[in-house]
Amino acid sequence: MFLEVVLEEDSRCQRCAKLVHALRKMCDDLNIPFIEKYLENRAVAAFEEPSVTRTFSREWIEKWGLPEHKKSLKKIEKVLAFLQERKAGSYPCVIIRWHDGIRLKEIVIRGFEPDSKEADAYLANLYVLLKMLKKVVYRR
């Protein structure tokens, strides 16, 4: 069983730079492995697709999307195709992966606005989520 946090980011993303310090501190406090993964054209992993790219597909929306997303699917199919073609990403992207003894699970959280009113609540909720997942995964 394991738990890890991956931050997918672009080296030029100011929001990513502000999130990385807070996320690293959370992971250090909770003793959870933290990985920074740089994507886009300046990165070693530039050939990889961002994890959020798959959320821009018809299949993902049909399976996981909200009812209002499914209703508007016909209208946005061309936009989705364009985003898939361009391998569009949204940074920063926080990926929380864990294995519970049965299978690998993952939560993908895209976007962070450090100057918004919700930034502190976002970080507090992320900390609580990580703390709870650690207890569940390691049963402590």
Residue pairs with C-beta under 8 A, 6 or more apart in sequence:
1 98
1 99
1 100
1 101
1 137
1 138
2 33
2 97
2 98
2 99
2 137
3 32
3 33
3 96
3 97
3 98
3 130
3 133
3 134
3 137
3 138
4 32
4 33
4 34
4 35
4 96
4 97
4 98
5 23
5 26
5 27
5 32
5 33
5 34
5 35
5 94
5 95
5 96
5 97
5 130
6 34
6 35
6 36
6 37
6 94
6 95
6 96
6 97
7 16
7 19
7 20
7 23
7 34
7 35
7 36
7 37
7 92
7 93
7 94
7 95
8 37
8 39
8 50
8 51
8 52
8 89
8 91
8 92
8 93
8 94
8 95
9 16
9 19
9 20
9 36
9 37
9 38
9 39
9 91
9 92
9 93
10 16
10 38
10 39
10 40
10 42
10 43
10 89
10 91
11 38
11 40
11 42
11 43
12 40
12 42
13 91
13 92
15 91
15 92
15 111
15 112
15 113
15 114
16 91
16 92
16 112
18 112
18 114
19 92
19 94
19 112
19 114
20 36
20 92
22 123
23 34
23 94
23 126
24 34
26 32
26 123
26 126
26 127
26 130
27 33
27 34
27 130
28 34
30 127
30 130
30 131
30 134
32 130
32 134
37 45
38 44
38 45
39 45
39 46
39 48
39 50
39 89
39 91
40 46
40 89
49 87
49 89
50 87
50 88
50 89
50 90
50 91
50 93
51 93
51 95
51 108
52 89
52 90
52 93
52 108
52 110
53 83
53 84
53 87
53 88
53 89
54 60
55 61
55 64
55 108
55 110
56 80
56 83
56 84
56 88
57 80
57 84
58 73
58 77
58 80
61 69
61 70
61 73
61 80
62 70
62 73
65 73
82 88
90 110
90 111
91 110
91 111
92 110
92 111
92 112
93 108
93 109
93 110
93 111
94 108
94 109
94 110
94 112
94 126
95 106
95 107
95 108
95 109
96 106
96 107
96 109
96 129
96 130
96 133
97 104
97 105
97 106
98 104
98 105
98 106
98 133
98 136
98 137
99 105
99 137
100 136
100 137
107 129
109 126
112 119
112 122
113 119
134 140
